[in-house]
Amino acid sequence: MHRALVVMQAALSLVLLVGAGLFAQSLSKLEHFDMKLDTTNRYIIHFDPQSAGYSKAQLAALYSTVEDRFRQIPGMVKVGISTDAPMDAGGDSTSIRIQGQPDLYKTSSYLWANSEYFDSVGTHVVIGRGFGPQDSPTAPAVAVVNQSFVKTFFKPGENPIGARLGRRDSPWRLRNRRP
C-alpha cells in the first residue's frame, strides 16, 4: 500500500509539473501575442460611475467632464472613452437582427465609445468611417462593427455599410472596423 501511494504521488507530481510547464509556456506566448493594439503611451483608467452614485441620466455629462479634464493634461493627444476596455471580458450583449435578412437573432456584445476611442486604442477603420463629433446622443444612431460581426451577420462579400440592424425596435446604420 505504501509503495502504491508513493507511485501515485510521483505520477501526480509529474502531471502537475507538466501542466505547470505548459501553463507557463502559454502565458509566455500570450505575453508576446500581437493583438493589433498599439500600447505605446496608452493608458487605461477604469471607473464604475454607477457604484459612485451616478445615475444613467448623469453619465453623458460625467463622461464629457472626464474627457475635458483629461484634455487639459499637458501632452495629452487623444482621449478615448468607452464603457469597456479593449479585450475586456465584460460588456453588454443583445440579440441583433439585420433588416432584410431572416430573423436569426444572434447575440452580439457592444459598447459605447466616443469619437477618439479607436485612435486611442490603436485600431483603424477598414471601410466606412469611425465615430465623429456629429454622432451625438441626439443624432441618428450609428454603429462601428468588427470583422467578426460582419462574418457572423452577413454573407461573404456582402457590404455591411448602410445596412440597418435592430436591437428590439432600435435601427442603427453600420460602420466597420478591424478588431
SEDRENLO-23775 format. One line per 5 residues: number of its first residue (from 1); their letters; for each residue x, y, z of N, C-alpha, C. Coordinates in steps of 0.05 Angstrom, whole numbers. Example, Ala and Ser with C-alpha at 12.3 -4.5 7.8 and 13.67 -1.06 7.14 Angstrom:
<rs>
1	AS	264 -114 156 246 -90 156 264 -66 156 | 257 -45 142 273 -21 143 258 1 157
</rs>
This chain:
<rs>
1	MHRAL	17 -24 0 0 0 0 18 25 0 | 39 24 16 57 47 18 70 53 -9 | 79 32 -23 92 36 -49 72 47 -70 | 47 38 -68 27 48 -87 22 78 -83 | 21 86 -58 17 115 -52 41 131 -62
6	VVMQA	65 121 -58 89 136 -68 89 138 -98 | 81 116 -112 80 117 -141 58 136 -151 | 35 136 -137 13 154 -145 22 183 -140 | 35 188 -118 44 215 -112 65 225 -133 | 83 207 -140 103 214 -161 89 219 -188
11	ALSLV	69 202 -195 55 206 -220 39 232 -220 | 26 238 -198 11 263 -196 29 287 -197 | 52 285 -184 72 307 -185 81 312 -213 | 86 290 -228 95 293 -256 74 306 -273 | 48 298 -269 26 310 -284 24 340 -278
16	LLVGA	26 347 -252 24 375 -244 48 391 -255 | 72 379 -255 96 393 -265 93 398 -295 | 83 378 -310 79 382 -339 58 403 -344 | 36 402 -328 15 422 -331 25 450 -325 | 41 453 -304 52 479 -298 71 489 -320
21	GLFAQ	86 471 -331 104 479 -353 88 488 -378 | 67 474 -385 50 481 -407 36 508 -402 | 27 512 -377 14 537 -370 34 560 -372 | 59 557 -363 79 578 -365 85 584 -394 | 86 563 -411 91 567 -439 68 583 -452
26	SLSKL	44 576 -445 20 591 -455 21 620 -447 | 28 625 -422 30 653 -412 51 668 -427 | 73 655 -433 95 668 -448 86 675 -476 | 71 657 -489 61 663 -516 41 685 -515 | 23 686 -495 4 707 -493 17 735 -488
31	EHFDM	39 734 -473 53 759 -467 64 772 -493 | 71 756 -512 83 766 -537 64 764 -560 | 38 759 -555 18 757 -576 10 785 -586 | 11 789 -612 4 815 -623 -26 816 -627 | -40 833 -610 -68 836 -611 -77 859 -629
36	KLDTT	-58 869 -645 -63 891 -663 -71 917 -649 | -63 919 -624 -68 944 -609 -41 956 -602 | -37 981 -609 -13 995 -602 -15 1005 -574 | 2 995 -556 1 1002 -527 20 1024 -519 | 37 1033 -538 57 1054 -532 43 1080 -523
41	NRYII	50 1089 -499 40 1114 -488 9 1115 -487 | -2 1092 -482 -31 1090 -478 -37 1079 -451 | -56 1091 -437 -63 1083 -410 -93 1078 -408 | -100 1058 -393 -128 1052 -388 -135 1058 -359 | -156 1074 -356 -165 1080 -329 -194 1070 -327
46	HFDPQ	-199 1053 -307 -225 1042 -304 -239 1053 -280 | -264 1062 -283 -280 1070 -261 -309 1062 -265 | -324 1058 -244 -351 1050 -246 -369 1072 -235 | -380 1088 -253 -396 1111 -244 -421 1104 -228 | -434 1081 -235 -458 1074 -220 -451 1067 -191
51	SAGYS	-428 1054 -186 -420 1048 -159 -414 1073 -143 | -407 1094 -158 -400 1120 -145 -426 1137 -141 | -449 1126 -149 -474 1140 -144 -486 1155 -168 | -473 1153 -191 -484 1167 -215 -507 1151 -227 | -527 1165 -236 -549 1151 -250 -543 1150 -280
56	KAQLA	-558 1134 -294 -553 1132 -323 -558 1159 -337 | -576 1175 -327 -582 1201 -338 -558 1221 -335 | -541 1216 -315 -519 1234 -310 -493 1225 -325 | -493 1202 -337 -469 1191 -349 -458 1208 -372 | -474 1218 -390 -464 1234 -413 -449 1259 -403
61	ALYST	-460 1273 -383 -447 1296 -372 -421 1288 -357 | -421 1266 -343 -397 1257 -329 -375 1250 -349 | -382 1235 -370 -361 1228 -390 -350 1253 -404 | -367 1272 -409 -358 1297 -421 -339 1312 -403 | -345 1313 -377 -327 1326 -358 -301 1311 -356
66	VEDRF	-302 1285 -354 -277 1269 -353 -260 1273 -378 | -273 1273 -401 -258 1278 -426 -245 1305 -426 | -260 1326 -418 -249 1353 -417 -225 1356 -398 | -227 1343 -375 -206 1344 -355 -180 1330 -365 | -184 1307 -378 -160 1293 -389 -147 1310 -411
71	RQIPG	-163 1324 -427 -152 1340 -448 -134 1363 -437 | -139 1371 -412 -124 1392 -400 -96 1383 -391 | -91 1357 -390 -65 1347 -382 -44 1353 -404 | -22 1366 -397 -2 1373 -417 8 1347 -432 | 10 1349 -458 20 1327 -474 -2 1307 -482
76	MVKVG	-26 1310 -472 -48 1292 -479 -55 1296 -509 | -56 1274 -524 -61 1276 -553 -90 1267 -559 | -98 1244 -549 -125 1234 -554 -137 1224 -527 | -163 1227 -525 -177 1217 -502 -200 1199 -511 | -196 1173 -509 -216 1154 -517 -232 1145 -493
81	ISTDA	-258 1146 -495 -275 1137 -473 -294 1116 -484 | -297 1094 -468 -316 1073 -475 -327 1061 -450 | -348 1046 -452 -360 1033 -429 -344 1008 -421 | -326 998 -438 -309 976 -431 -282 980 -443 | -261 968 -430 -234 970 -441 -230 950 -463
86	PMDAG	-211 954 -481 -205 935 -502 -198 908 -490 | -208 887 -501 -203 859 -493 -216 853 -466 | -233 870 -456 -246 866 -431 -267 844 -434 | -270 827 -414 -289 805 -416 -317 815 -410 | -320 839 -399 -346 850 -392 -361 860 -416
91	GDSTS	-379 877 -412 -394 889 -434 -422 879 -435 | -438 892 -450 -466 885 -453 -469 869 -479 | -490 853 -480 -496 839 -505 -526 839 -509 | -533 836 -534 -561 837 -541 -566 820 -566 | -591 812 -571 -598 799 -596 -600 819 -618
96	IRIQG	-588 812 -641 -587 830 -664 -602 818 -687 | -616 834 -702 -627 825 -728 -620 846 -749 | -615 837 -773 -608 854 -795 -633 857 -813 | -640 882 -819 -663 887 -836 -660 874 -863 | -680 859 -872 -680 846 -898 -668 818 -897
101	QPDLY	-659 809 -874 -649 782 -871 -668 766 -852 | -666 740 -854 -683 724 -835 -677 732 -806 | -697 731 -790 -693 739 -762 -679 717 -746 | -652 718 -747 -636 698 -733 -632 705 -704 | -633 730 -697 -630 739 -670 -605 728 -657
106	KTSSY	-583 730 -671 -558 722 -658 -549 743 -639 | -533 736 -620 -525 755 -599 -498 768 -606 | -496 793 -599 -471 808 -603 -466 825 -579 | -441 828 -571 -434 847 -550 -430 874 -562 | -433 894 -545 -430 922 -554 -419 939 -532
111	LWANS	-409 963 -539 -401 983 -520 -406 1010 -532 | -408 1030 -515 -410 1058 -523 -382 1069 -524 | -375 1085 -544 -349 1097 -547 -351 1125 -558 | -331 1142 -552 -331 1169 -563 -316 1169 -590 | -314 1193 -602 -302 1195 -629 -272 1189 -630
116	EYFDS	-258 1191 -608 -229 1186 -608 -221 1159 -598 | -241 1142 -592 -236 1116 -580 -217 1099 -597 | -224 1096 -623 -209 1077 -640 -180 1087 -644 | -176 1113 -647 -149 1123 -649 -134 1119 -623 | -148 1122 -601 -136 1120 -574 -126 1091 -569
121	VGTHV	-141 1071 -577 -133 1044 -572 -115 1032 -595 | -112 1048 -616 -94 1039 -637 -107 1021 -658 | -133 1022 -661 -146 1007 -683 -153 1026 -705 | -157 1014 -729 -161 1031 -752 -186 1021 -767 | -201 1040 -778 -224 1033 -794 -215 1020 -820
126	VIGRG	-228 998 -828 -221 984 -852 -237 996 -875 | -263 997 -872 -281 1010 -892 -301 1027 -877 | -312 1047 -890 -331 1065 -877 -316 1086 -861 | -328 1093 -838 -316 1114 -821 -320 1106 -792 | -304 1118 -775 -308 1115 -746 -329 1135 -736
131	FGPQD	-330 1137 -710 -349 1156 -698 -337 1184 -701 | -354 1204 -703 -346 1232 -705 -362 1249 -687 | -355 1275 -685 -369 1293 -668 -399 1296 -676 | -405 1290 -701 -433 1292 -710 -450 1269 -698 | -438 1248 -688 -452 1225 -676 -458 1230 -647
136	SPTAP	-475 1250 -642 -482 1257 -615 -506 1241 -605 | -512 1242 -580 -536 1227 -570 -562 1235 -583 | -564 1259 -594 -589 1268 -607 -589 1261 -637 | -566 1253 -649 -565 1246 -677 -575 1217 -681 | -581 1210 -706 -588 1182 -711 -566 1164 -703
141	AVAVV	-573 1141 -691 -553 1123 -680 -537 1110 -703 | -511 1106 -698 -493 1092 -716 -478 1071 -700 | -466 1052 -715 -451 1031 -703 -425 1026 -719 | -404 1019 -705 -379 1011 -717 -376 982 -709 | -373 964 -729 -372 935 -723 -345 924 -732
146	NQSFV	-337 902 -719 -312 889 -727 -317 867 -748 | -295 856 -757 -297 836 -779 -311 811 -769 | -308 804 -744 -322 781 -734 -352 784 -735 | -362 808 -729 -390 815 -731 -400 812 -760 | -384 822 -779 -391 820 -807 -393 791 -816
151	KTFFK	-374 774 -808 -374 746 -815 -398 732 -803 | -407 740 -779 -429 727 -766 -456 735 -778 | -459 760 -785 -485 770 -793 -489 775 -823 | -468 774 -839 -470 779 -867 -459 756 -883 | -468 754 -908 -458 734 -926 -431 742 -936
156	PGENP	-414 723 -944 -387 731 -954 -389 750 -977 | -373 772 -976 -373 792 -997 -395 813 -994 | -414 809 -976 -436 828 -973 -425 852 -957 | -432 876 -967 -422 901 -956 -441 909 -933 | -430 912 -908 -447 920 -886 -454 950 -884
161	IGARL	-439 966 -899 -444 995 -897 -472 1002 -908 | -486 1017 -892 -513 1025 -898 -535 1006 -890 | -526 982 -881 -546 962 -871 -558 973 -845 | -582 964 -840 -596 972 -816 -599 947 -798 | -591 951 -773 -594 929 -754 -613 937 -732
166	GRRDS	-625 918 -720 -644 924 -699 -636 911 -673 | -640 926 -652 -638 916 -625 -665 923 -613 | -683 904 -614 -711 909 -608 -722 927 -630 | -731 951 -625 -741 969 -646 -722 992 -651 | -696 988 -647 -677 1010 -649 -658 1006 -673
171	PWRLR	-664 1016 -697 -647 1011 -720 -622 1029 -719 | -599 1018 -728 -574 1032 -729 -563 1030 -757 | -546 1048 -765 -531 1045 -790 -503 1034 -782 | -493 1016 -799 -468 1002 -792 -443 1016 -804 | -422 1015 -790 -395 1022 -799 -377 999 -792
176	NRRP	-355 996 -804 -338 973 -800 -310 981 -790 | -299 966 -772 -271 970 -763 -258 943 -759 | -231 944 -760 -216 919 -755 -215 914 -725 | -217 888 -717 -217 882 -688 -190 888 -676
</rs>
